[in-house]
């Protein structure tokens, strides 16, 4: 088990569990959350024993968003009344750092499942949309909240959520800043599945992660790479990219194992080689 200030990482190969671990604040993302994310997901990316990751929240909520008061010390530019060019120039790289913290989840080659209960608001939704798959419990509530507090969502949700739910739903969420239920989230394809309880949610997250982990890690990770690349690209650009990817990973020991296992009528044992 690896413990950071904000994240609790439990490696149970072939799976890893990343918990947002500030339950007393409903996992509001303060300085540690943004500083530690890249290290957490780089470590999981580079661990050959880990094939799938589940991210979830300790306590009553997945994440209620950014801890604005906690971040004042990190972003004093936000409180500067004059907002001259030099102040904005200092703020720009800090925003990019926050973006990198969320993008670290997307860049991790291992598939990441968000198992969401309670509130998933603001930066919590940024984090969830950077994951590959989202599932939730019945009590989950989602909100793209930034417009209600005078911000434009600037760390990734506006770039990612249209590809998940479509432009119409994305714009409705962004412009109204309203809460939506778990059932509504499933209707618009923000989540794949809704479970009655948090306990069932976590059990099914483990089942789904294990289903992923049972497949060839080379094929799974290459598929994530191709899917990420294809966002915003033409079909032909995507075809050219996947042709190169396929040529790069074939042949492999995993492919040979799949063929052997089929001929022997058994389940393959993939090694990722």
C-alpha positions as semicolon CSV with decimal commas, in nm:
position;residue;x (nm);y (nm);z (nm)
1;X;0,000;0,000;0,000
2;X;0,127;0,346;-0,096
3;X;-0,015;0,644;0,088
4;X;0,014;1,001;-0,024
5;X;-0,130;1,303;0,152
6;X;-0,445;1,308;-0,063
7;X;-0,444;0,970;-0,238
8;X;-0,447;0,623;-0,090
9;X;-0,309;0,373;-0,341
10;X;-0,364;0,002;-0,285
11;X;-0,198;-0,234;-0,530
12;X;-0,366;-0,572;-0,551
13;X;-0,212;-0,708;-0,872
14;X;-0,330;-0,718;-1,138
15;X;-0,551;-0,435;-1,009
16;X;-0,479;-0,108;-0,833
17;X;-0,720;0,102;-0,629
18;X;-0,672;0,477;-0,602
19;X;-0,884;0,637;-0,330
20;X;-0,938;1,009;-0,290
21;X;-0,868;1,012;0,082
22;X;-0,990;1,333;0,240
23;X;-1,329;1,214;0,363
24;X;-1,373;1,488;0,622
25;X;-1,381;1,740;0,334
26;X;-1,576;1,513;0,095
27;X;-1,251;1,476;-0,100
28;X;-1,231;1,842;-0,202
29;X;-0,915;1,877;-0,409
30;X;-0,663;2,094;-0,228
31;X;-0,293;2,146;-0,309
32;X;-0,188;1,786;-0,242
33;X;-0,447;1,645;-0,482
34;X;-0,307;1,846;-0,770
35;X;0,060;1,796;-0,680
36;X;0,043;1,418;-0,627
37;X;-0,175;1,304;-0,918
38;X;0,100;1,283;-1,178
39;X;0,327;1,078;-0,949
40;X;0,042;0,840;-0,862
41;X;-0,054;0,764;-1,220
42;X;0,302;0,760;-1,354
43;X;0,381;0,494;-1,096
44;X;0,080;0,285;-1,199
45;X;0,163;0,335;-1,566
46;X;0,514;0,199;-1,510
47;X;0,418;-0,094;-1,287
48;X;0,409;-0,410;-1,505
49;X;0,204;-0,596;-1,244
50;X;-0,089;-0,353;-1,273
51;X;-0,329;-0,400;-1,563
52;X;-0,634;-0,195;-1,457
53;X;-0,705;0,082;-1,207
54;X;-1,016;0,177;-1,010
55;X;-1,043;0,530;-0,870
56;X;-1,297;0,596;-0,596
57;X;-1,358;0,821;-0,297
58;X;-1,336;0,751;0,074
59;X;-1,618;0,879;0,290
60;X;-1,958;1,011;0,178
61;X;-1,861;1,140;-0,167
62;X;-1,642;1,079;-0,468
63;X;-1,534;1,445;-0,488
64;X;-1,707;1,778;-0,428
65;X;-1,461;1,968;-0,648
66;X;-1,169;2,201;-0,594
67;X;-1,099;2,327;-0,243
68;X;-1,112;2,696;-0,329
69;X;-1,010;2,822;0,013
70;X;-0,733;2,567;0,037
71;X;-0,599;2,670;-0,302
72;X;-0,584;3,044;-0,233
73;X;-0,224;3,013;-0,115
74;X;-0,132;2,830;-0,434
75;X;-0,319;3,071;-0,662
76;X;-0,288;3,418;-0,508
77;X;-0,332;3,565;-0,857
78;X;-0,704;3,485;-0,836
79;X;-0,743;3,737;-0,553
80;X;-0,548;4,019;-0,717
81;X;-0,799;4,297;-0,788
82;X;-0,592;4,468;-1,057
83;X;-0,535;4,160;-1,273
84;X;-0,266;4,321;-1,486
85;X;-0,085;4,131;-1,760
86;X;0,201;4,020;-1,536
87;X;-0,041;3,864;-1,290
88;X;-0,219;3,674;-1,566
89;X;0,115;3,559;-1,707
90;X;0,195;3,402;-1,368
91;X;-0,146;3,238;-1,349
92;X;-0,126;3,069;-1,690
93;X;0,139;2,802;-1,603
94;X;-0,044;2,729;-1,279
95;X;-0,363;2,650;-1,470
96;X;-0,160;2,426;-1,700
97;X;-0,023;2,244;-1,394
98;X;-0,379;2,174;-1,279
99;X;-0,462;2,048;-1,627
100;X;-0,163;1,813;-1,617
101;X;-0,284;1,666;-1,287
102;X;-0,614;1,562;-1,451
103;X;-0,456;1,456;-1,781
104;X;-0,225;1,220;-1,591
105;X;-0,523;0,987;-1,556
106;X;-0,590;0,989;-1,928
107;X;-0,221;0,944;-2,014
108;X;-0,185;0,640;-1,789
109;X;-0,167;0,343;-2,026
110;X;-0,364;0,125;-1,786
111;X;-0,744;0,156;-1,821
112;X;-0,893;0,359;-1,536
113;X;-1,245;0,302;-1,404
114;X;-1,412;0,574;-1,197
115;X;-1,638;0,420;-0,931
116;X;-1,851;0,716;-0,821
117;X;-2,077;0,754;-0,520
118;X;-2,221;1,065;-0,358
119;X;-2,116;1,396;-0,505
120;X;-1,916;1,421;-0,828
121;X;-1,895;1,796;-0,873
122;X;-1,668;2,041;-1,053
123;X;-1,312;1,913;-1,044
124;X;-1,451;1,574;-0,944
125;X;-1,628;1,560;-1,280
126;X;-1,306;1,674;-1,451
127;X;-1,134;1,376;-1,291
128;X;-1,415;1,135;-1,381
129;X;-1,420;1,238;-1,747
130;X;-1,045;1,175;-1,772
131;X;-1,112;0,811;-1,680
132;X;-1,185;0,549;-1,943
133;X;-1,507;0,416;-1,790
134;X;-1,745;0,562;-1,533
135;X;-1,986;0,363;-1,314
136;X;-2,179;0,487;-1,013
137;X;-2,412;0,407;-0,727
138;X;-2,775;0,520;-0,711
139;X;-2,694;0,805;-0,473
140;X;-2,444;0,971;-0,709
141;X;-2,501;1,333;-0,810
142;X;-2,313;1,502;-1,093
143;X;-2,262;1,869;-1,168
144;X;-2,046;2,071;-1,404
145;X;-2,058;2,345;-1,142
146;X;-1,807;2,611;-1,249
147;X;-2,050;2,856;-1,413
148;X;-2,237;2,883;-1,083
149;X;-1,926;3,011;-0,907
150;X;-1,793;3,245;-1,175
151;X;-1,538;3,016;-1,342
152;X;-1,504;2,856;-1,680
153;X;-1,414;2,490;-1,630
154;X;-1,052;2,499;-1,740
155;X;-0,884;2,170;-1,650
156;X;-1,038;1,933;-1,902
157;X;-1,407;1,858;-1,860
158;X;-1,519;2,090;-2,142
159;X;-1,276;1,918;-2,377
160;X;-1,367;1,562;-2,275
161;X;-1,735;1,552;-2,187
162;X;-1,873;1,633;-2,536
163;X;-1,712;1,314;-2,666
164;X;-1,886;1,122;-2,387
165;X;-2,238;1,269;-2,380
166;X;-2,258;1,476;-2,700
167;X;-2,254;1,851;-2,752
168;X;-2,615;1,917;-2,652
169;X;-2,596;1,749;-2,312
170;X;-2,247;1,888;-2,251
171;X;-2,363;2,243;-2,315
172;X;-2,672;2,201;-2,099
173;X;-2,457;2,081;-1,809
174;X;-2,200;2,359;-1,858
175;X;-2,449;2,645;-1,900
176;X;-2,694;2,549;-1,624
177;X;-2,446;2,412;-1,366
178;X;-2,735;2,198;-1,242
179;X;-2,718;1,869;-1,057
180;X;-2,817;1,552;-1,237
181;X;-2,899;1,215;-1,085
182;X;-2,732;0,882;-1,143
183;X;-3,021;0,771;-1,361
184;X;-2,997;1,084;-1,574
185;X;-2,620;1,038;-1,600
186;X;-2,679;0,690;-1,739
187;X;-2,942;0,817;-1,985
188;X;-2,691;1,058;-2,137
189;X;-2,410;0,797;-2,129
190;X;-2,200;0,980;-1,872
191;X;-2,191;0,652;-1,678
192;X;-2,216;0,297;-1,809
193;X;-2,390;0,135;-1,512
194;X;-2,577;0,236;-1,195
195;X;-2,575;0,014;-0,886
196;X;-2,809;0,022;-0,586
197;X;-2,543;0,064;-0,319
198;X;-2,183;0,175;-0,280
199;X;-2,096;-0,181;-0,178
200;X;-2,237;-0,320;-0,503
201;X;-2,064;-0,043;-0,695
202;X;-1,725;-0,139;-0,559
203;X;-1,784;-0,509;-0,610
204;X;-1,880;-0,454;-0,972
205;X;-1,587;-0,216;-1,026
206;X;-1,360;-0,503;-0,921
207;X;-1,538;-0,743;-1,158
208;X;-1,507;-0,500;-1,450
209;X;-1,141;-0,427;-1,375
210;X;-1,069;-0,799;-1,355
211;X;-1,238;-0,856;-1,693
212;X;-1,003;-0,597;-1,840
213;X;-0,700;-0,741;-1,661
214;X;-0,772;-1,089;-1,797
215;X;-0,707;-0,972;-2,153
216;X;-0,374;-0,914;-2,321
217;X;-0,219;-0,603;-2,162
218;X;-0,047;-0,521;-2,490
219;X;-0,379;-0,521;-2,675
220;X;-0,570;-0,337;-2,402
221;X;-0,311;-0,063;-2,360
222;X;-0,267;-0,024;-2,735
223;X;-0,646;0,007;-2,767
224;X;-0,650;0,287;-2,509
225;X;-0,369;0,463;-2,694
226;X;-0,555;0,441;-3,025
227;X;-0,888;0,553;-2,873
228;X;-0,720;0,854;-2,710
229;X;-0,546;0,947;-3,035
230;X;-0,865;0,923;-3,241
231;X;-1,057;1,185;-3,043
232;X;-1,098;1,479;-3,278
233;X;-0,927;1,303;-3,569
234;X;-1,070;1,191;-3,901
235;X;-1,146;0,824;-3,961
236;X;-0,854;0,803;-4,203
237;X;-0,612;0,955;-3,950
238;X;-0,731;0,700;-3,698
239;X;-0,691;0,414;-3,947
240;X;-0,337;0,520;-4,032
241;X;-0,248;0,541;-3,663
242;X;-0,396;0,204;-3,567
243;X;-0,225;0,038;-3,865
244;X;0,109;0,155;-3,728
245;X;0,015;0,047;-3,376
246;X;-0,093;-0,297;-3,493
247;X;0,226;-0,346;-3,691
248;X;0,428;-0,247;-3,384
249;X;0,277;-0,498;-3,142
250;X;0,232;-0,798;-3,372
251;X;0,359;-1,063;-3,334
252;X;0,373;-1,101;-2,958
253;X;0,390;-1,375;-2,699
254;X;0,035;-1,278;-2,601
255;X;-0,088;-1,350;-2,953
256;X;0,085;-1,684;-2,959
257;X;-0,056;-1,768;-2,618
258;X;-0,408;-1,680;-2,737
259;X;-0,372;-1,915;-3,034
260;X;-0,226;-2,193;-2,820
261;X;-0,496;-2,155;-2,554
262;X;-0,766;-2,169;-2,821
263;X;-0,626;-2,488;-2,964
264;X;-0,598;-2,640;-2,616
265;X;-0,946;-2,519;-2,518
266;X;-0,829;-2,330;-2,210
267;X;-0,822;-1,972;-2,087
268;X;-0,510;-1,784;-2,204
269;X;-0,253;-1,659;-1,954
270;X;-0,125;-1,330;-2,091
271;X;0,209;-1,182;-1,985
272;X;0,208;-0,855;-2,178
273;X;0,514;-0,954;-2,380
